[in-house]
Amino acid sequence: MENDLTDNKNLAQLSEQMLKKKLTLAVAESCTAGLIQNVISQAENAMGFFQGGITAYNSAQKAIHLQVNPIAAEACNAVSKQIAEQMAIAVSSKFNSEIGLSITGYARTVPEEGIDSCFAYIAIAAGEEILLSKKITGKTGATLADNQQIYTEKLLHNLISILNKM
């Protein structure tokens, strides 16, 4: 799958908006396993706005590192709108950034757990305020890597859209 997000135009737009607005960014991700951070790091002048991030791949790590409510996380395998929102707020605070991004979900089906479709919840926070929180979908039958890329593109396109409106 070709990655249109790492093209110069999209990354330049992200970098330009973050620097122009004097904003910094941190990322909390699960099902994308670090891909979002990797893509953001490729933006020109990323060091001027990208604070870093954390990949917390299971409920326990989300509770320990991102202050996700462990009881709520256990009830839904840490995949919900509420969990994504908690992750975005926590990563923004932990990395001292104005903007926090998060994603949690399934980039492949898990039939033994009743997960028959690929979906994730994303959130974008500015401090304690949630700017965006929604469910996104991948492609059932696609590879794990393809869905991780689809999710990364969708989240970053949403971020650019929000930045353009700020």
OpenMM code with the backbone's topology and positions (N, CA, C; nanometers):
from openmm import Vec3, app, unit

residues = "MET GLU ASN ASP LEU THR ASP ASN LYS ASN LEU ALA GLN LEU SER GLU GLN MET LEU LYS LYS LYS LEU THR LEU ALA VAL ALA GLU SER CYS THR ALA GLY LEU ILE GLN ASN VAL ILE SER GLN ALA GLU ASN ALA MET GLY PHE PHE GLN GLY GLY ILE THR ALA TYR ASN SER ALA GLN LYS ALA ILE HIS LEU GLN VAL ASN PRO ILE ALA ALA GLU ALA CYS ASN ALA VAL SER LYS GLN ILE ALA GLU GLN MET ALA ILE ALA VAL SER SER LYS PHE ASN SER GLU ILE GLY LEU SER ILE THR GLY TYR ALA ARG THR VAL PRO GLU GLU GLY ILE ASP SER CYS PHE ALA TYR ILE ALA ILE ALA ALA GLY GLU GLU ILE LEU LEU SER LYS LYS ILE THR GLY LYS THR GLY ALA THR LEU ALA ASP ASN GLN GLN ILE TYR THR GLU LYS LEU LEU HIS ASN LEU ILE SER ILE LEU ASN LYS MET".split()
positions = [
    Vec3(0.0841, -0.1176, 0.0000),
    Vec3(0.0000, 0.0000, 0.0000),
    Vec3(0.0888, 0.1241, 0.0000),
    Vec3(0.0614, 0.2160, -0.0870),
    Vec3(0.1409, 0.3381, -0.0951),
    Vec3(0.0990, 0.4346, 0.0147),
    Vec3(0.1953, 0.4993, 0.0765),
    Vec3(0.1671, 0.5896, 0.1867),
    Vec3(0.1614, 0.7332, 0.1364),
    Vec3(0.0402, 0.7863, 0.1178),
    Vec3(0.0283, 0.9228, 0.0691),
    Vec3(0.0552, 1.0244, 0.1787),
    Vec3(0.0595, 0.9787, 0.3047),
    Vec3(0.0793, 1.0724, 0.4133),
    Vec3(0.2233, 1.1177, 0.4263),
    Vec3(0.3158, 1.0357, 0.3830),
    Vec3(0.4552, 1.0766, 0.3936),
    Vec3(0.4989, 1.1560, 0.2715),
    Vec3(0.4032, 1.1901, 0.1834),
    Vec3(0.4435, 1.2747, 0.0720),
    Vec3(0.4728, 1.4144, 0.1252),
    Vec3(0.5538, 1.4866, 0.0516),
    Vec3(0.6020, 1.6164, 0.0980),
    Vec3(0.4900, 1.7152, 0.1264),
    Vec3(0.3842, 1.7135, 0.0469),
    Vec3(0.2754, 1.8110, 0.0635),
    Vec3(0.2059, 1.7960, 0.1990),
    Vec3(0.1654, 1.6756, 0.2332),
    Vec3(0.0940, 1.6539, 0.3596),
    Vec3(0.1822, 1.6786, 0.4810),
    Vec3(0.3037, 1.6288, 0.4771),
    Vec3(0.3927, 1.6499, 0.5912),
    Vec3(0.4333, 1.7963, 0.6035),
    Vec3(0.4506, 1.8631, 0.4906),
    Vec3(0.4837, 2.0060, 0.4929),
    Vec3(0.3689, 2.0849, 0.5536),
    Vec3(0.2461, 2.0479, 0.5178),
    Vec3(0.1285, 2.1164, 0.5723),
    Vec3(0.1195, 2.0953, 0.7232),
    Vec3(0.1433, 1.9726, 0.7686),
    Vec3(0.1416, 1.9435, 0.9119),
    Vec3(0.2469, 2.0276, 0.9835),
    Vec3(0.3684, 2.0239, 0.9333),
    Vec3(0.4782, 2.0976, 0.9947),
    Vec3(0.4496, 2.2476, 0.9956),
    Vec3(0.4052, 2.3002, 0.8829),
    Vec3(0.3770, 2.4431, 0.8717),
    Vec3(0.2715, 2.4873, 0.9733),
    Vec3(0.1623, 2.4110, 0.9838),
    Vec3(0.0542, 2.4474, 1.0758),
    Vec3(0.0992, 2.4388, 1.2221),
    Vec3(0.1713, 2.3341, 1.2569),
    Vec3(0.2173, 2.3183, 1.3951),
    Vec3(0.3121, 2.4318, 1.4336),
    Vec3(0.4075, 2.4630, 1.3449),
    Vec3(0.5058, 2.5674, 1.3753),
    Vec3(0.4425, 2.7065, 1.3745),
    Vec3(0.3560, 2.7319, 1.2775),
    Vec3(0.2901, 2.8624, 1.2672),
    Vec3(0.2047, 2.8906, 1.3910),
    Vec3(0.1394, 2.7883, 1.4407),
    Vec3(0.0512, 2.8047, 1.5565),
    Vec3(0.1260, 2.7846, 1.6889),
    Vec3(0.2569, 2.7568, 1.6788),
    Vec3(0.3416, 2.7359, 1.7971),
    Vec3(0.2859, 2.6262, 1.8880),
    Vec3(0.2501, 2.5142, 1.8254),
    Vec3(0.1955, 2.4000, 1.8974),
    Vec3(0.2946, 2.2852, 1.8969),
    Vec3(0.2892, 2.2065, 2.0024),
    Vec3(0.3667, 2.0833, 2.0061),
    Vec3(0.2706, 1.9651, 2.0127),
    Vec3(0.3230, 1.8483, 1.9806),
    Vec3(0.2406, 1.7298, 1.9599),
    Vec3(0.3024, 1.6083, 2.0259),
    Vec3(0.2174, 1.5259, 2.0872),
    Vec3(0.2589, 1.3961, 2.1410),
    Vec3(0.1551, 1.2925, 2.0982),
    Vec3(0.1995, 1.1680, 2.0887),
    Vec3(0.1162, 1.0608, 2.0338),
    Vec3(0.1114, 0.9418, 2.1293),
    Vec3(-0.0091, 0.8886, 2.1505),
    Vec3(-0.0273, 0.7623, 2.2230),
    Vec3(-0.0934, 0.6664, 2.1259),
    Vec3(-0.0269, 0.5577, 2.0981),
    Vec3(-0.0845, 0.4638, 2.0022),
    Vec3(-0.0769, 0.3216, 2.0521),
    Vec3(-0.1679, 0.2442, 1.9968),
    Vec3(-0.1773, 0.1032, 2.0306),
    Vec3(-0.1713, 0.0218, 1.9029),
    Vec3(-0.2816, 0.0133, 1.8323),
    Vec3(-0.2903, -0.0766, 1.7165),
    Vec3(-0.2016, -0.0363, 1.5988),
    Vec3(-0.1525, 0.0854, 1.5966),
    Vec3(-0.0610, 0.1275, 1.4897),
    Vec3(0.0850, 0.1049, 1.5277),
    Vec3(0.1099, 0.0657, 1.6504),
    Vec3(0.2407, 0.0185, 1.6970),
    Vec3(0.3591, 0.1085, 1.6629),
    Vec3(0.3388, 0.2391, 1.6702),
    Vec3(0.4490, 0.3321, 1.6469),
    Vec3(0.4528, 0.3935, 1.5080),
    Vec3(0.3672, 0.3488, 1.4186),
    Vec3(0.3693, 0.3994, 1.2807),
    Vec3(0.3383, 0.5489, 1.2743),
    Vec3(0.2439, 0.5954, 1.3543),
    Vec3(0.2092, 0.7383, 1.3525),
    Vec3(0.3312, 0.8210, 1.3914),
    Vec3(0.3999, 0.7790, 1.4960),
    Vec3(0.5199, 0.8512, 1.5387),
    Vec3(0.6257, 0.8487, 1.4293),
    Vec3(0.6412, 0.7356, 1.3643),
    Vec3(0.7381, 0.7241, 1.2561),
    Vec3(0.7072, 0.8215, 1.1439),
    Vec3(0.5815, 0.8285, 1.1031),
    Vec3(0.5421, 0.9178, 0.9937),
    Vec3(0.5635, 1.0639, 1.0335),
    Vec3(0.5217, 1.1024, 1.1538),
    Vec3(0.5377, 1.2409, 1.1979),
    Vec3(0.6850, 1.2791, 1.2012),
    Vec3(0.7701, 1.1868, 1.2420),
    Vec3(0.9132, 1.2170, 1.2506),
    Vec3(0.9742, 1.2494, 1.1149),
    Vec3(0.9067, 1.2114, 1.0071),
    Vec3(0.9581, 1.2367, 0.8734),
    Vec3(0.9255, 1.3770, 0.8212),
    Vec3(0.8429, 1.4513, 0.8955),
    Vec3(0.8101, 1.5885, 0.8553),
    Vec3(0.9329, 1.6769, 0.8721),
    Vec3(0.9509, 1.7684, 0.7772),
    Vec3(1.0591, 1.8645, 0.7896),
    Vec3(1.0354, 1.9465, 0.9157),
    Vec3(1.1391, 1.9721, 0.9889),
    Vec3(1.1322, 2.0485, 1.1147),
    Vec3(1.0490, 1.9803, 1.2223),
    Vec3(1.0369, 1.8479, 1.2164),
    Vec3(0.9599, 1.7756, 1.3180),
    Vec3(1.0117, 1.8032, 1.4589),
    Vec3(1.1414, 1.8252, 1.4710),
    Vec3(1.1971, 1.8524, 1.6040),
    Vec3(1.1435, 1.9823, 1.6629),
    Vec3(1.0850, 2.0673, 1.5798),
    Vec3(1.0297, 2.1922, 1.6275),
    Vec3(0.8898, 2.1804, 1.6849),
    Vec3(0.8258, 2.0643, 1.6676),
    Vec3(0.6895, 2.0491, 1.7208),
    Vec3(0.6601, 1.9107, 1.7771),
    Vec3(0.7331, 1.8083, 1.7383),
    Vec3(0.7010, 1.6720, 1.7821),
    Vec3(0.7750, 1.6398, 1.9109),
    Vec3(0.6986, 1.6210, 2.0189),
    Vec3(0.7570, 1.5929, 2.1497),
    Vec3(0.7927, 1.4454, 2.1678),
    Vec3(0.7197, 1.3565, 2.1007),
    Vec3(0.7429, 1.2139, 2.1156),
    Vec3(0.6122, 1.1417, 2.1392),
    Vec3(0.6237, 1.0195, 2.1868),
    Vec3(0.5031, 0.9429, 2.2084),
    Vec3(0.5300, 0.8123, 2.2787),
    Vec3(0.4235, 0.7365, 2.2904),
    Vec3(0.4301, 0.6075, 2.3593),
    Vec3(0.3411, 0.5082, 2.2858),
    Vec3(0.3901, 0.3872, 2.2758),
    Vec3(0.3096, 0.2785, 2.2220),
    Vec3(0.2754, 0.1870, 2.3386),
    Vec3(0.1488, 0.1808, 2.3707),
    Vec3(0.0988, 0.0956, 2.4790),
    Vec3(0.0039, -0.0037, 2.4143),
    Vec3(0.0505, -0.1259, 2.3975),
    Vec3(-0.0193, -0.2235, 2.3147),
    Vec3(-0.1244, -0.3051, 2.3893),
    Vec3(-0.1288, -0.2943, 2.5221),
    Vec3(-0.2305, -0.3707, 2.5951),
    Vec3(-0.2892, -0.2881, 2.7094),
    Vec3(-0.3955, -0.3380, 2.7673),
    Vec3(-0.4689, -0.2665, 2.8719),
    Vec3(-0.3813, -0.2287, 2.9897),
    Vec3(-0.2976, -0.3209, 3.0345),
    Vec3(-0.2136, -0.2940, 3.1516),
    Vec3(-0.1192, -0.1776, 3.1261),
    Vec3(-0.0574, -0.1747, 3.0102),
    Vec3(0.0365, -0.0664, 2.9793),
    Vec3(-0.0363, 0.0669, 2.9632),
    Vec3(-0.1561, 0.0632, 2.9088),
    Vec3(-0.2354, 0.1868, 2.8968),
    Vec3(-0.2703, 0.2396, 3.0355),
    Vec3(-0.3020, 0.1515, 3.1281),
    Vec3(-0.3337, 0.1935, 3.2650),
    Vec3(-0.2093, 0.2489, 3.3346),
    Vec3(-0.0962, 0.1810, 3.3202),
    Vec3(0.0267, 0.2232, 3.3883),
    Vec3(0.0793, 0.3555, 3.3331),
    Vec3(0.0899, 0.3658, 3.2019),
    Vec3(0.1588, 0.4796, 3.1398),
    Vec3(0.0675, 0.5942, 3.0969),
    Vec3(-0.0616, 0.5657, 3.0770),
    Vec3(-0.1516, 0.6675, 3.0233),
    Vec3(-0.2731, 0.6926, 3.1119),
    Vec3(-0.2671, 0.6475, 3.2354),
    Vec3(-0.3715, 0.6718, 3.3338),
    Vec3(-0.5112, 0.6313, 3.2866),
    Vec3(-0.5158, 0.5305, 3.1997),
    Vec3(-0.6445, 0.4776, 3.1559),
    Vec3(-0.7055, 0.3996, 3.2723),
    Vec3(-0.8336, 0.4188, 3.2934),
    Vec3(-0.9029, 0.3492, 3.4007),
    Vec3(-0.8932, 0.1984, 3.3767),
    Vec3(-0.8275, 0.1237, 3.4665),
    Vec3(-0.8057, -0.0190, 3.4421),
    Vec3(-0.9335, -0.1026, 3.4380),
    Vec3(-1.0328, -0.0646, 3.5149),
    Vec3(-1.1593, -0.1403, 3.5141),
    Vec3(-1.2307, -0.1187, 3.3810),
    Vec3(-1.2355, 0.0061, 3.3359),
    Vec3(-1.2973, 0.0362, 3.2060),
    Vec3(-1.2198, -0.0306, 3.0931),
    Vec3(-1.0875, -0.0282, 3.1027),
    Vec3(-1.0039, -0.0898, 2.9990),
    Vec3(-1.0252, -0.2401, 2.9922),
    Vec3(-1.0316, -0.3038, 3.1066),
    Vec3(-1.0504, -0.4494, 3.1108),
    Vec3(-1.1839, -0.4889, 3.0491),
    Vec3(-1.2857, -0.4074, 3.0695),
    Vec3(-1.4201, -0.4389, 3.0202),
    Vec3(-1.4308, -0.4370, 2.8679),
    Vec3(-1.3407, -0.3615, 2.8021),
    Vec3(-1.3520, -0.3471, 2.6561),
    Vec3(-1.2207, -0.3754, 2.5838),
    Vec3(-1.1277, -0.4438, 2.6502),
    Vec3(-0.9961, -0.4703, 2.5938),
    Vec3(-0.9256, -0.3394, 2.5568),
    Vec3(-0.9545, -0.2335, 2.6295),
    Vec3(-0.8965, -0.1001, 2.6111),
    Vec3(-0.9231, -0.0429, 2.4733),
    Vec3(-1.0375, -0.0790, 2.4145),
    Vec3(-1.0756, -0.0269, 2.2829),
    Vec3(-1.2135, 0.0380, 2.2958),
    Vec3(-1.2139, 0.1701, 2.3125),
    Vec3(-1.3387, 0.2456, 2.3193),
    Vec3(-1.3087, 0.3933, 2.2970),
    Vec3(-1.4146, 0.4675, 2.2737),
    Vec3(-1.4036, 0.6126, 2.2579),
    Vec3(-1.3469, 0.6746, 2.3852),
    Vec3(-1.3969, 0.6318, 2.4998),
    Vec3(-1.3515, 0.6843, 2.6286),
    Vec3(-1.2022, 0.6570, 2.6499),
    Vec3(-1.1576, 0.5370, 2.6162),
    Vec3(-1.0165, 0.5019, 2.6336),
    Vec3(-0.9293, 0.5890, 2.5432),
    Vec3(-0.9700, 0.6083, 2.4182),
    Vec3(-0.8931, 0.6931, 2.3254),
    Vec3(-0.8824, 0.8349, 2.3799),
    Vec3(-0.9914, 0.8868, 2.4344),
    Vec3(-0.9907, 1.0218, 2.4905),
    Vec3(-0.8961, 1.0312, 2.6097),
    Vec3(-0.9013, 0.9320, 2.6988),
    Vec3(-0.8109, 0.9310, 2.8146),
    Vec3(-0.6653, 0.9258, 2.7690),
    Vec3(-0.6382, 0.8464, 2.6665),
    Vec3(-0.5011, 0.8344, 2.6144),
    Vec3(-0.4515, 0.9675, 2.5570),
    Vec3(-0.5361, 1.0367, 2.4806),
    Vec3(-0.4954, 1.1630, 2.4179),
    Vec3(-0.4641, 1.2697, 2.5233),
    Vec3(-0.5498, 1.2786, 2.6237),
    Vec3(-0.5278, 1.3771, 2.7310),
    Vec3(-0.4011, 1.3426, 2.8086),
    Vec3(-0.3839, 1.2161, 2.8429),
    Vec3(-0.2683, 1.1743, 2.9229),
    Vec3(-0.1364, 1.1942, 2.8485),
    Vec3(-0.1323, 1.1606, 2.7199),
    Vec3(-0.0056, 1.1753, 2.6475),
    Vec3(0.0306, 1.3221, 2.6309),
    Vec3(-0.0703, 1.4065, 2.6128),
    Vec3(-0.0442, 1.5505, 2.6038),
    Vec3(0.0191, 1.6005, 2.7337),
    Vec3(-0.0357, 1.5580, 2.8448),
    Vec3(0.0177, 1.5974, 2.9753),
    Vec3(0.1564, 1.5379, 3.0001),
    Vec3(0.1707, 1.4092, 2.9744),
    Vec3(0.2969, 1.3393, 3.0013),
    Vec3(0.4133, 1.3977, 2.9215),
    Vec3(0.3871, 1.4410, 2.7980),
    Vec3(0.4921, 1.4933, 2.7117),
    Vec3(0.4928, 1.6461, 2.7062),
    Vec3(0.4097, 1.7096, 2.7915),
    Vec3(0.4050, 1.8549, 2.7989),
    Vec3(0.3826, 1.9187, 2.6616),
    Vec3(0.2823, 1.8687, 2.5915),
    Vec3(0.2505, 1.9207, 2.4581),
    Vec3(0.1112, 1.9824, 2.4575),
    Vec3(0.0895, 2.0719, 2.3631),
    Vec3(-0.0426, 2.1329, 2.3516),
    Vec3(-0.1451, 2.0380, 2.2902),
    Vec3(-0.0997, 1.9501, 2.2012),
    Vec3(-0.1891, 1.8583, 2.1309),
    Vec3(-0.1492, 1.7139, 2.1613),
    Vec3(-0.2480, 1.6321, 2.1916),
    Vec3(-0.2274, 1.4885, 2.2114),
    Vec3(-0.3127, 1.4107, 2.1131),
    Vec3(-0.2529, 1.3148, 2.0470),
    Vec3(-0.3243, 1.2264, 1.9540),
    Vec3(-0.3264, 1.0874, 2.0144),
    Vec3(-0.4330, 1.0126, 1.9879),
    Vec3(-0.4328, 0.8734, 2.0330),
    Vec3(-0.5127, 0.7859, 1.9378),
    Vec3(-0.4794, 0.6584, 1.9436),
    Vec3(-0.5530, 0.5570, 1.8679),
    Vec3(-0.5481, 0.4260, 1.9455),
    Vec3(-0.6609, 0.3571, 1.9471),
    Vec3(-0.6694, 0.2241, 2.0061),
    Vec3(-0.7738, 0.1461, 1.9272),
    Vec3(-0.7439, 0.0231, 1.8948),
    Vec3(-0.8399, -0.0545, 1.8164),
    Vec3(-0.7833, -0.1853, 1.7671),
    Vec3(-0.8407, -0.2307, 1.6575),
    Vec3(-0.8034, -0.3591, 1.5976),
    Vec3(-0.7671, -0.3366, 1.4508),
    Vec3(-0.6429, -0.3631, 1.4169),
    Vec3(-0.5976, -0.3497, 1.2779),
    Vec3(-0.6084, -0.4830, 1.2043),
    Vec3(-0.6533, -0.5851, 1.2749),
    Vec3(-0.6842, -0.7145, 1.2135),
    Vec3(-0.7981, -0.7759, 1.2936),
    Vec3(-0.8670, -0.8676, 1.2324),
    Vec3(-0.9763, -0.9329, 1.3034),
    Vec3(-0.9203, -1.0275, 1.4094),
    Vec3(-0.9986, -1.0507, 1.5124),
    Vec3(-0.9621, -1.1436, 1.6196),
    Vec3(-1.0858, -1.2302, 1.6439),
    Vec3(-1.1104, -1.3267, 1.5543),
    Vec3(-1.2330, -1.4066, 1.5620),
    Vec3(-1.2526, -1.4758, 1.6969),
    Vec3(-1.1449, -1.5192, 1.7596),
    Vec3(-1.1583, -1.5886, 1.8879),
    Vec3(-1.2105, -1.4967, 1.9980),
    Vec3(-1.2046, -1.3646, 1.9761),
    Vec3(-1.2594, -1.2685, 2.0718),
    Vec3(-1.3854, -1.2005, 2.0181),
    Vec3(-1.4369, -1.2517, 1.9061),
    Vec3(-1.5580, -1.1956, 1.8487),
    Vec3(-1.5365, -1.0661, 1.7705),
    Vec3(-1.4119, -1.0354, 1.7372),
    Vec3(-1.3795, -0.9138, 1.6609),
    Vec3(-1.3719, -0.9535, 1.5137),
    Vec3(-1.4801, -0.9251, 1.4396),
    Vec3(-1.4901, -0.9676, 1.3003),
    Vec3(-1.4707, -0.8543, 1.2008),
    Vec3(-1.4419, -0.7341, 1.2501),
    Vec3(-1.4149, -0.6214, 1.1612),
    Vec3(-1.2983, -0.5416, 1.2182),
    Vec3(-1.2389, -0.4599, 1.1330),
    Vec3(-1.1242, -0.3788, 1.1739),
    Vec3(-1.1710, -0.2360, 1.1994),
    Vec3(-1.1461, -0.1882, 1.3206),
    Vec3(-1.1861, -0.0534, 1.3573),
    Vec3(-1.0967, -0.0024, 1.4690),
    Vec3(-1.0988, 0.1285, 1.4844),
    Vec3(-1.0221, 0.1909, 1.5920),
    Vec3(-1.0942, 0.3168, 1.6354),
    Vec3(-1.0603, 0.3613, 1.7551),
    Vec3(-1.1087, 0.4889, 1.8057),
    Vec3(-0.9898, 0.5830, 1.8087),
    Vec3(-1.0117, 0.7048, 1.7597),
    Vec3(-0.9072, 0.8059, 1.7610),
    Vec3(-0.9553, 0.9247, 1.8425),
    Vec3(-0.8601, 0.9970, 1.8989),
    Vec3(-0.8931, 1.1189, 1.9716),
    Vec3(-0.7805, 1.2186, 1.9535),
    Vec3(-0.8202, 1.3444, 1.9495),
    Vec3(-0.7253, 1.4558, 1.9453),
    Vec3(-0.7657, 1.5488, 2.0587),
    Vec3(-0.6699, 1.5779, 2.1468),
    Vec3(-0.6963, 1.6628, 2.2620),
    Vec3(-0.6042, 1.7832, 2.2621),
    Vec3(-0.6573, 1.8934, 2.3113),
    Vec3(-0.5780, 2.0123, 2.3403),
    Vec3(-0.5893, 2.0301, 2.4913),
    Vec3(-0.4865, 1.9879, 2.5615),
    Vec3(-0.4939, 1.9870, 2.7070),
    Vec3(-0.6020, 1.8894, 2.7511),
    Vec3(-0.6968, 1.9369, 2.8291),
    Vec3(-0.8067, 1.8529, 2.8774),
    Vec3(-0.9273, 1.8526, 2.7826),
    Vec3(-0.9211, 1.9355, 2.6777),
    Vec3(-1.0337, 1.9478, 2.5856),
    Vec3(-1.0202, 1.8506, 2.4686),
    Vec3(-1.1240, 1.7738, 2.4447),
    Vec3(-1.1259, 1.6815, 2.3311),
    Vec3(-1.1724, 1.7588, 2.2074),
    Vec3(-1.0853, 1.7673, 2.1072),
    Vec3(-1.1178, 1.8369, 1.9827),
    Vec3(-1.1858, 1.7435, 1.8831),
    Vec3(-1.1535, 1.6149, 1.8930),
    Vec3(-1.2105, 1.5146, 1.8026),
    Vec3(-1.2052, 1.3800, 1.8723),
    Vec3(-1.3110, 1.3044, 1.8596),
    Vec3(-1.3147, 1.1688, 1.9133),
    Vec3(-1.4122, 1.0911, 1.8262),
    Vec3(-1.3620, 0.9879, 1.7586),
    Vec3(-1.4519, 0.9123, 1.6721),
    Vec3(-1.3962, 0.7751, 1.6392),
    Vec3(-1.4844, 0.6936, 1.5844),
    Vec3(-1.4499, 0.5598, 1.5395),
    Vec3(-1.4120, 0.5682, 1.3911),
    Vec3(-1.3048, 0.4994, 1.3550),
    Vec3(-1.2663, 0.4884, 1.2150),
    Vec3(-1.2612, 0.3403, 1.1796),
    Vec3(-1.2673, 0.3105, 1.0526),
    Vec3(-1.2660, 0.1702, 1.0111),
    Vec3(-1.1496, 0.1429, 0.9181),
    Vec3(-1.1056, 0.0191, 0.9243),
    Vec3(-1.0060, -0.0306, 0.8308),
    Vec3(-1.0776, -0.1158, 0.7282),
    Vec3(-1.0019, -0.2021, 0.6647),
    Vec3(-1.0601, -0.2911, 0.5648),
    Vec3(-1.0493, -0.4341, 0.6151),
    Vec3(-1.1627, -0.4967, 0.6357),
    Vec3(-1.1634, -0.6368, 0.6763),
    Vec3(-1.1023, -0.7176, 0.5628),
    Vec3(-1.0110, -0.8036, 0.5958),
    Vec3(-0.9418, -0.8829, 0.4946),
    Vec3(-0.8099, -0.8219, 0.4522),
    Vec3(-0.7865, -0.6951, 0.4848),
    Vec3(-0.6582, -0.6313, 0.4544),
    Vec3(-0.5536, -0.6828, 0.5525),
    Vec3(-0.4290, -0.6630, 0.5187),
    Vec3(-0.3231, -0.7049, 0.6111),
    Vec3(-0.3186, -0.6104, 0.7311),
    Vec3(-0.2571, -0.6577, 0.8366),
    Vec3(-0.2364, -0.5749, 0.9556),
    Vec3(-0.1638, -0.4470, 0.9161),
    Vec3(-0.0583, -0.4585, 0.8386),
    Vec3(0.0204, -0.3414, 0.7974),
    Vec3(-0.0631, -0.2432, 0.7160),
    Vec3(-0.1458, -0.2945, 0.6270),
    Vec3(-0.2307, -0.2054, 0.5467),
    Vec3(-0.3286, -0.1284, 0.6347),
    Vec3(-0.3902, -0.1960, 0.7305),
    Vec3(-0.4837, -0.1266, 0.8189),
    Vec3(-0.4114, -0.0272, 0.9099),
    Vec3(-0.2928, -0.0604, 0.9545),
    Vec3(-0.2166, 0.0355, 1.0342),
    Vec3(-0.1909, 0.1626, 0.9532),
    Vec3(-0.1605, 0.1447, 0.8277),
    Vec3(-0.1370, 0.2604, 0.7412),
    Vec3(-0.2663, 0.3393, 0.7172),
    Vec3(-0.3751, 0.2695, 0.6924),
    Vec3(-0.5046, 0.3362, 0.6733),
    Vec3(-0.5378, 0.4197, 0.7969),
    Vec3(-0.5213, 0.3622, 0.9153),
    Vec3(-0.5507, 0.4342, 1.0392),
    Vec3(-0.4604, 0.5567, 1.0560),
    Vec3(-0.3327, 0.5398, 1.0262),
    Vec3(-0.2378, 0.6501, 1.0385),
    Vec3(-0.2778, 0.7644, 0.9470),
    Vec3(-0.3101, 0.7319, 0.8237),
    Vec3(-0.3514, 0.8348, 0.7285),
    Vec3(-0.4786, 0.9055, 0.7750),
    Vec3(-0.5766, 0.8293, 0.8211),
    Vec3(-0.7028, 0.8901, 0.8655),
    Vec3(-0.6807, 0.9821, 0.9856),
    Vec3(-0.6027, 0.9375, 1.0831),
    Vec3(-0.5797, 1.0198, 1.2016),
    Vec3(-0.5050, 1.1472, 1.1656),
    Vec3(-0.4023, 1.1364, 1.0849),
    Vec3(-0.3257, 1.2556, 1.0519),
    Vec3(-0.4020, 1.3500, 0.9598),
    Vec3(-0.4843, 1.2972, 0.8719),
    Vec3(-0.5696, 1.3845, 0.7903),
    Vec3(-0.6679, 1.4608, 0.8798),
    Vec3(-0.7214, 1.3938, 0.9822),
    Vec3(-0.8100, 1.4612, 1.0771),
    Vec3(-0.7350, 1.5697, 1.1542),
    Vec3(-0.6118, 1.5413, 1.1930),
    Vec3(-0.5309, 1.6406, 1.2641),
    Vec3(-0.5070, 1.7633, 1.1763),
    Vec3(-0.4682, 1.7424, 1.0525),
    Vec3(-0.4431, 1.8545, 0.9613),
    Vec3(-0.5700, 1.9370, 0.9434),
    Vec3(-0.6829, 1.8702, 0.9302),
    Vec3(-0.8110, 1.9404, 0.9156),
    Vec3(-0.8396, 2.0281, 1.0379),
    Vec3(-0.8181, 1.9750, 1.1564),
    Vec3(-0.8417, 2.0519, 1.2782),
    Vec3(-0.7447, 2.1695, 1.2862),
    Vec3(-0.6183, 2.1476, 1.2532),
    Vec3(-0.5194, 2.2554, 1.2569),
    Vec3(-0.5559, 2.3675, 1.1615),
    Vec3(-0.6060, 2.3319, 1.0453),
    Vec3(-0.6438, 2.4324, 0.9460),
    Vec3(-0.7600, 2.5198, 0.9937),
    Vec3(-0.8407, 2.4687, 1.0865),
    Vec3(-0.9562, 2.5431, 1.1379),
    Vec3(-0.9222, 2.6249, 1.2634),
    Vec3(-0.8070, 2.5977, 1.3216),
    Vec3(-0.7685, 2.6685, 1.4461),
    Vec3(-0.7196, 2.8093, 1.4171),
] * unit.nanometer
topology = app.Topology()
chain = topology.addChain("A")
for resn in residues:
    res = topology.addResidue(resn, chain)
    for name in ("N", "CA", "C"):
        topology.addAtom(name, app.Element.getBySymbol(name[0]), res)
